[in-house]
């Protein structure tokens, strides 16, 4: 049985849908914090069990009978993030999984300027020493993050963000499809995958230009000093630590940490990955 964690989240939900296109529902299980949110999956025959990365006992039940476990990284950064990932890896190993998969990052590294990428590197080390085969999915930066940063500028006509560098923004749906392909082929990609990225690396100058083309409105890219950006976040109630971590995205992109573009994602899904322009058109259409 393949177990997917975080199956009610944005990526996990899409992975489950793609797996259901490839395998019987009875061969798929999900581990979720709130099973009520996964009732529709249970109705389709997917095994739904409660599991939390903060509760090893719940994971023992959620991972029971697993052949493969997909661990979707938690939405946290720092020590607590790595602690939760360690708990999940250990639970998967104890459950007897033949392979553990983890949603890492194409820019993951212990020297990264972005905390989340350092957390990914620490989790990869946990997997390397776990004693079971593993696959790290080196996902490109989620394009939804770029669109979130860009969103205020679509109304104001002004995108004021720190200086940045090129980023290979990548669609959740494409990464989910690739993940399902890899899960369905248990022998594929031992260790880390090559970078799974969108078709091109873009700066916010590029994104502002794309926004103008999509909306037909003027969108001007302005460079905000790092500390001004950070102060703006804390002034809106963002905790100082998190504000610093978000600034790290720009510091890392300036250093070229997210600029790599590779062919592997396209090869896995059998087509060109969806670009930012198409994703922006979809978001604008949704309103």
C-alpha positions as CSV (number, residue, x, y, z in Angstrom):
1,X,0.0,0.0,0.0
2,X,1.2,3.5,-0.9
3,X,0.7,6.0,1.9
4,X,0.5,9.8,1.2
5,X,0.8,12.2,4.1
6,X,-0.8,15.7,4.0
7,X,-3.4,14.4,1.5
8,X,-5.8,17.3,2.2
9,X,-3.1,19.9,1.4
10,X,-2.5,21.5,-2.0
11,X,0.2,19.2,-3.2
12,X,-1.0,16.0,-1.4
13,X,-4.5,16.3,-2.7
14,X,-3.2,16.5,-6.3
15,X,-0.8,13.6,-5.8
16,X,-3.7,11.4,-4.6
17,X,-5.8,12.3,-7.6
18,X,-3.0,11.4,-10.0
19,X,-2.4,8.1,-8.2
20,X,-6.1,7.2,-8.4
21,X,-5.7,7.6,-12.2
22,X,-3.0,4.8,-12.1
23,X,-4.0,2.4,-9.3
24,X,-7.0,1.0,-7.5
25,X,-8.2,3.1,-4.5
26,X,-7.8,0.0,-2.2
27,X,-4.0,0.1,-2.8
28,X,-3.8,3.7,-1.5
29,X,-3.9,5.1,2.0
30,X,-3.6,8.7,3.3
31,X,-2.4,10.0,6.6
32,X,-4.1,13.3,7.5
33,X,-4.5,15.4,10.7
34,X,-8.2,15.7,10.3
35,X,-9.9,12.6,8.6
36,X,-13.2,14.6,8.3
37,X,-11.5,16.6,5.5
38,X,-10.7,13.4,3.6
39,X,-14.2,12.0,3.7
40,X,-14.5,12.2,-0.1
41,X,-11.4,10.0,-0.5
42,X,-12.8,7.5,2.0
43,X,-16.0,7.4,-0.1
44,X,-13.9,6.5,-3.1
45,X,-12.3,3.6,-1.3
46,X,-9.0,5.2,-0.1
47,X,-7.9,4.1,3.4
48,X,-8.1,7.3,5.5
49,X,-6.3,7.3,8.9
50,X,-5.5,10.1,11.3
51,X,-1.8,10.9,11.5
52,X,0.3,13.8,12.8
53,X,4.1,14.3,12.5
54,X,3.9,15.4,16.2
55,X,2.4,12.1,17.3
56,X,4.5,9.0,16.6
57,X,1.7,6.7,17.8
58,X,-0.8,8.1,15.3
59,X,1.8,7.6,12.5
60,X,2.3,3.9,13.5
61,X,-1.4,3.4,12.8
62,X,-1.6,5.6,9.7
63,X,1.5,3.9,8.1
64,X,0.5,0.3,8.9
65,X,1.0,-2.0,6.0
66,X,2.9,0.6,3.9
67,X,5.1,-0.4,1.1
68,X,6.0,3.2,0.2
69,X,5.4,6.4,2.2
70,X,5.3,9.8,0.6
71,X,6.2,12.4,3.3
72,X,5.1,15.9,2.2
73,X,7.2,18.4,4.0
74,X,5.5,20.4,6.8
75,X,4.6,24.1,6.4
76,X,7.1,25.2,9.0
77,X,10.8,26.2,9.1
78,X,13.6,25.6,11.5
79,X,14.2,23.1,14.3
80,X,10.5,22.1,14.7
81,X,10.3,21.4,11.0
82,X,13.3,19.0,11.1
83,X,12.1,17.4,14.3
84,X,8.7,16.6,12.8
85,X,10.3,15.2,9.6
86,X,12.6,12.9,11.7
87,X,9.5,11.6,13.5
88,X,7.8,10.8,10.2
89,X,10.8,9.1,8.7
90,X,11.3,7.0,11.8
91,X,7.6,6.0,11.8
92,X,7.8,5.0,8.1
93,X,10.9,2.8,8.8
94,X,9.3,1.2,11.8
95,X,6.2,0.5,9.7
96,X,8.3,-1.6,7.3
97,X,8.1,0.7,4.3
98,X,10.3,-0.5,1.4
99,X,10.8,3.1,0.3
100,X,10.3,6.6,1.8
101,X,9.8,9.5,-0.5
102,X,10.1,13.1,0.6
103,X,9.2,16.4,-1.1
104,X,12.4,18.3,-1.0
105,X,13.6,21.4,-2.9
106,X,15.7,21.9,-6.0
107,X,17.7,24.5,-4.0
108,X,18.0,22.4,-0.9
109,X,21.4,22.7,0.8
110,X,23.0,23.2,4.2
111,X,24.6,26.5,3.2
112,X,21.4,28.0,1.6
113,X,20.4,31.5,2.5
114,X,16.8,30.3,2.8
115,X,15.9,28.5,6.0
116,X,13.5,26.0,4.3
117,X,16.3,24.8,2.0
118,X,18.6,24.2,5.0
119,X,15.7,22.2,6.6
120,X,15.4,20.1,3.5
121,X,19.1,19.4,3.6
122,X,18.8,18.3,7.2
123,X,15.9,16.0,6.4
124,X,17.8,14.5,3.5
125,X,20.5,13.6,5.9
126,X,18.0,11.9,8.1
127,X,16.8,9.9,5.1
128,X,20.4,8.9,4.1
129,X,21.0,7.4,7.5
130,X,17.5,5.8,7.9
131,X,18.6,2.4,6.6
132,X,15.9,2.1,3.9
133,X,15.8,3.1,0.3
134,X,14.6,6.7,-0.2
135,X,13.8,9.2,-2.9
136,X,14.1,12.9,-2.4
137,X,11.9,14.8,-4.9
138,X,13.9,18.0,-5.7
139,X,10.9,20.1,-6.5
140,X,11.2,23.5,-8.1
141,X,9.9,26.5,-6.2
142,X,6.1,26.6,-6.2
143,X,4.8,29.1,-8.7
144,X,1.9,29.9,-6.4
145,X,4.4,31.6,-4.1
146,X,5.5,33.9,-7.0
147,X,1.8,34.7,-7.7
148,X,1.2,35.5,-4.0
149,X,4.1,38.0,-4.0
150,X,2.8,39.4,-7.3
151,X,-0.9,39.7,-6.4
152,X,-0.9,43.1,-4.7
153,X,0.7,44.6,-7.8
154,X,-2.1,43.4,-10.0
155,X,-4.4,45.9,-8.2
156,X,-1.9,48.7,-7.4
157,X,0.2,48.5,-10.6
158,X,3.3,48.4,-8.4
159,X,5.4,45.4,-7.3
160,X,7.7,46.5,-4.6
161,X,10.0,43.6,-3.5
162,X,13.6,43.1,-2.7
163,X,16.2,42.6,-5.4
164,X,16.0,39.0,-6.7
165,X,17.5,36.5,-9.1
166,X,16.0,34.0,-11.5
167,X,13.8,31.3,-10.1
168,X,12.4,28.2,-11.9
169,X,8.8,28.6,-10.7
170,X,7.0,25.3,-11.0
171,X,3.3,24.3,-10.9
172,X,1.9,22.1,-8.1
173,X,-0.1,20.1,-10.6
174,X,3.0,19.2,-12.6
175,X,4.9,18.2,-9.5
176,X,2.0,16.1,-8.3
177,X,1.8,14.2,-11.6
178,X,5.6,13.6,-11.6
179,X,5.3,12.3,-8.0
180,X,2.6,9.9,-9.0
181,X,4.7,8.6,-11.8
182,X,7.7,8.0,-9.5
183,X,5.5,6.3,-6.9
184,X,4.0,4.0,-9.5
185,X,7.6,2.9,-10.5
186,X,9.1,1.8,-7.2
187,X,12.6,1.3,-8.6
188,X,12.9,4.8,-10.1
189,X,15.2,7.4,-8.6
190,X,17.1,6.0,-5.7
191,X,18.4,8.9,-3.7
192,X,17.6,12.3,-5.0
193,X,16.0,13.1,-8.3
194,X,17.4,15.7,-10.7
195,X,15.8,19.1,-10.3
196,X,12.1,19.0,-11.1
197,X,11.5,22.4,-12.5
198,X,9.3,24.6,-14.7
199,X,10.3,25.5,-18.2
200,X,12.3,28.6,-17.4
201,X,13.8,30.7,-14.6
202,X,12.3,34.1,-14.2
203,X,12.9,37.2,-12.1
204,X,10.2,39.5,-10.8
205,X,11.1,41.9,-13.6
206,X,10.0,39.0,-15.9
207,X,6.9,38.3,-13.8
208,X,5.8,42.0,-13.9
209,X,6.1,41.9,-17.7
210,X,4.1,38.7,-17.9
211,X,1.4,40.3,-15.6
212,X,1.1,43.2,-17.9
213,X,0.6,40.9,-20.9
214,X,-2.0,38.8,-19.0
215,X,-4.0,41.6,-17.5
216,X,-3.4,44.4,-20.0
217,X,-2.6,46.7,-17.1
218,X,0.6,48.5,-16.3
219,X,2.6,46.6,-13.6
220,X,5.8,48.3,-12.5
221,X,8.6,46.4,-10.7
222,X,10.3,48.4,-8.0
223,X,13.2,47.3,-5.8
224,X,12.5,47.6,-2.1
225,X,15.5,47.6,0.3
226,X,15.7,44.4,2.3
227,X,15.1,46.0,5.6
228,X,12.2,48.0,4.3
229,X,10.6,44.8,3.0
230,X,11.2,43.1,6.3
231,X,9.8,46.1,8.3
232,X,6.7,46.1,6.1
233,X,6.0,42.5,6.9
234,X,6.5,42.9,10.7
235,X,4.3,46.0,10.5
236,X,1.5,43.9,9.1
237,X,1.8,41.4,12.0
238,X,4.3,38.9,10.5
239,X,6.6,37.6,13.3
240,X,10.1,38.9,13.0
241,X,11.6,35.4,12.6
242,X,9.2,34.6,9.7
243,X,9.8,37.9,8.1
244,X,13.6,37.2,8.1
245,X,12.9,33.7,6.6
246,X,10.8,35.2,3.8
247,X,13.5,37.7,3.0
248,X,15.8,34.7,2.7
249,X,13.9,33.7,-0.5
250,X,15.2,36.9,-2.2
251,X,18.7,36.6,-0.7
252,X,18.9,33.0,-2.0
253,X,17.6,33.8,-5.4
254,X,20.1,36.7,-5.8
255,X,22.8,34.1,-5.2
256,X,21.4,31.9,-8.0
257,X,20.2,29.1,-5.7
258,X,16.9,28.6,-7.5
259,X,18.0,29.3,-11.1
260,X,18.5,25.7,-12.3
261,X,16.2,24.4,-15.0
262,X,16.2,20.8,-16.0
263,X,14.4,18.4,-18.4
264,X,13.4,15.7,-15.9
265,X,10.0,17.1,-15.0
266,X,9.0,17.3,-18.6
267,X,10.3,13.8,-19.2
268,X,8.3,12.4,-16.3
269,X,5.0,14.0,-17.3
270,X,5.4,13.6,-21.0
271,X,4.9,17.3,-21.9
272,X,6.3,20.7,-21.3
273,X,5.6,21.9,-17.7
274,X,3.0,24.7,-17.3
275,X,4.6,28.1,-17.3
276,X,3.9,31.0,-15.0
277,X,1.8,32.9,-17.6
278,X,-0.7,30.1,-17.9
279,X,-1.0,29.8,-14.1
280,X,-1.5,33.6,-13.8
281,X,-4.2,33.6,-16.4
282,X,-6.0,30.8,-14.4
283,X,-5.7,32.7,-11.2
284,X,-7.0,35.9,-12.8
285,X,-9.9,34.0,-14.4
286,X,-10.8,32.6,-10.9
287,X,-10.9,36.2,-9.6
